[in-house]
Amino acid sequence: MSESILHRVRVVLYEPQNPVNIAATVRAMKNFGVRDLVMIRPTPWNAYRIEGIAHDTLDIIERIQEVDTLDAALGDAVFVAAFTARRRRVRWEQHTPRSLAEPLLARAVDGPVALMFGREDDGLPNEALDRAHASVTIPTTEHASLNLAQAVVVTLYELHLAAGDATRDRAPARKAAPPASADQMERLFKDQERALESVEFFKTRFRTHIMRSARSLGYRMDPDAREIMMARAMWIEVVRAMNRYRGMAGLPPVTFDEAEAARVQAEADAAQ
């Protein structure tokens, strides 16, 4: 995985009591590109059980640090955000996970930043809250009782979005196609008109008005050159199929250039 601003984000769990929550936190970190977990005086845990719950996360588990003090967990952090279900009376920078994301990532440019979550039963004590630059509350209904790992998921999701999906290397489009030219659009409309003629669509309708609407729709769809070829191949197949039926019914075929049709279909097949 390439270097990401999210690699400067540290999750700190204060005295987590349940290994399942530790595992779920690890899974969330893996999903959203955060790799450093520090636990202050956690419940006994082992890597085998954690990976058994959060599969394919050994790279995160191997980086876990277990410490005894807030100083050890937060000492080098340039910004600390503490999560709490209650609002503090003191004047404090207060955030939701969404409003926190951008300022936290901006501070991460300068050094490590920490997201600190409290015990499952009591949350964070005052001495931990006092170490924070900002407090974070997740908006809920009156039943403000999120599971520890759920709070981590919500927060890391927002960070990942704000970072612009920073940890995923997206493959380029399989076959980038150029925009359609005016000539290609005209050929598409001709094929479309022939197909509509083959099913006698214009028998009770005004051809000029119908094709003007078809042109308007086609230009608004803004297809690329590959999509034009696919659409032309579809209309050509309609004409071919209807010509067979027209022949059985004693009706004249709708004429078209077979060589051009074969070329279009070959290009459409190659572009799939």
N, C-alpha and C positions, 0 to 999 in steps of 0.2 A: 504494500500500500504506500503511495507517495505521501510526502509530508503534507500535513494539513494544519490549519489554524486550530482545529478541534483537538489536535494532539497536545495543545497547551492547556486544555481544560482538564481539571482533576475533580473526580467525585470523591467526597469525603463522607463516610458513614460513621456517625457517632454512636458507639456502643450498639451496633445492630444485634438483635436477639434471635433472629431466625435465619438459618442457613439458606432456606428457600428464598428469602428476600435478597440475600447476598447473591445467589445464583441469578435471580431475575434481574438484579441490577447489572450484573456482568453481561447478561444477554442484551439488555437495552444498550449498554455501552458498545457492544459489538455491532448491533444494528445501526447505531447512529454515529459511529466513528470516533468515540472517545475511548482512550486506552488505559488511563491511569486511575486506579482505585486505591484509596488509602482508608483503612479502617482503624478507628480508635477503640481499643479494648473490645473487640468483637466477641460474640459467642464462639465457642470452639467450632472449627470448620476444617474441612480438608479439600484439597483440589480435586480429588477423584469424585467426591459427591457433588461438588459444584459443577464440574463438567458433565456429570451424569444428568443434571437438570438442565444446564445451559450448554447444549452440544456445540462442538466446534469453536470453543472460546478459550482454548488453552493459552493462546497468545496473550489474552487479557489476564487470565488467572495467574500466569507466571510473573506478571508485573505487579500483582497486588502487594501493597506494603501494609504491615500491621504495626501500629505504634501505640504508645501509652499516653501521649500528651497532645494537647491542641498545638503547642509550639512545634512539635515534630511534624504534625500534619499540615500546618498552615504557614510555617515560618518563612518560606521563600515565595509565597503567593503575593502577587501585586494587587489582587482583588479577591474578596471573599463574599459570596452571597449565601445567606443562611435562610433555610426554608422553615416556615412556621405557619401554623393554622391560625395564629392569633396576631392581631395588630399590636404593635408596641406603642406605648404612650410617648416615649421619647421621640424627638424629631429624627427620623431615619430615612434614608433613601429607600423607598418602597416600590416593589415591582410585582408584576405577574411574570410567569415564565416567558411570555411573548415580549413584554416590554423590556425584560432583562437581556434578551438575546443579543441585540446589537451593541449596547454599551459593554457587555461582558466580553464579546469578541473583539471590540476595539481595544480594551485593556489587555487582552491576550497578546496583542502585538508586542507589548512591553515585557511580558513574562508570564509565568504560570498563573492561572486563575482557578478558584476553587468553588465548587458547589457543595454546600454542607447540609446534610440531612440528619435528622435526629432519631432517637430511639422510637421503636414502634409504639410503645405505651405512653411515653412522656414527652417525646419530641426533643428539642434542644434545650439544655439548661441555660440560664442567663449568662454564665461565664463563656459559653460558646457563642451565644448571640452577640455578646459584647465584642467579639473578635471580627464581626462582619462589617463590611462597608455598606451592605444593603440587605434588607430582608425581603423575602419573596413569599407571596401567598398565592396559591392556586385557586382561582375563582370556582366556587361550587355552589350548590344549594345550601340550605341551612344545615344539611348533614355534611359538615366539613370533616370527613374522616377518610382520607385516601390512604390506601396501603402504601408503605414506604416505596416499594418498587414501582408502583403506579406513578407516584410523584416523580421518580427519576425518569420514567419513560416520557411523561408529558414534557418535562423540561428539556431532555436531550433531543426530543423531536423538534422542539422550537429552535434550539440551537442549530441543529442540522439544517433546517430550512433557511435560517438566517445566514448560515455559512455558504449557502448556495450549493447544497449537496456536495460539500467540499471533498468528501472522501471517496466518491465514486468516480472511477475513470470510465466515462461513457464512450463506447465504441462509436466511430463515425457512422453515418448512414451507409448502408451496405453498398448502394450504388447511387451516388448523388447524381441527379438528373438536371440538365439545364432547363430554364424556363421555355415554355412553348413559344414558337415563333408565330407570326400572323399567318404564314403559309400553312403551318401545321394545324392551326385552328380552323382555317378554311377547309382543309381536307377532312377534318373531323365533321364539320357541319354538312359537307357533301355526303359523307358516308351515312350520317344520321338521317339526312333527308331521303336517301335511297332506301334505307331500312324502313322508314315510316311509309314510304310509297309502296314497298313490297307488302305491307300488311293493310294497305288501302286506308291508312289513317287520314289521308286528305280527301277521301271520298265525300265526306259531309262537312269538311272543314276548309277554311281558307288557308292555303299553303303559305302564302307570304307572311301572314300574321303568326302562324304557328312557328315558322322558322325564325322569325324575328324574336319571339319569346325564347326559343331554344338558344339563339345566339346570346341573348342577355344572360340566361342562366349559365351558359358555358363560360362566359367571360367573368361572371361573378365567382364561379368555382375556382378560377385561376389554376388550371391543371398544369403540371410540368410536362416535359416532352415524353417522359416514360408513360405517364398516365394517359396522354393523348394516344399513344400507340395502343395501350390496353383498350381504351374506349373504342378506337377505330376497329380493332380486331373483333370486338363484341358486335358492333353494328354490321360488319362484313359477314359474320356468321349468321346473323339474322337474315340478311339478304340471301345467302346461300340456302339456308333452310327453307325460306319462303319460296324461293324459285323452284325447289323440288315440289312443293305443294302446288304451286301455280302451274307447273308442267302437268301434274296429274289432273288438275282441274281444267286444262285446256286454255290457260291464260298465258299471255306472253311474259317472259322473264323480265326482271328489272336488270338492265345491263350495267356492268361495272368492269373495271380493268382487272383481269385475273392475275396478271403479273404483279401489279401494284398490291393487290390483296394478299398474295403470297408473301411479298416482302414485308408488309405490315405485320402479318401474323408471325412471321419468323422473328422479327424484332421484338414483338410483344412477348413471345415465348422466351426469348433470351433475357428479357428484362425482369422476369419473374424472380 
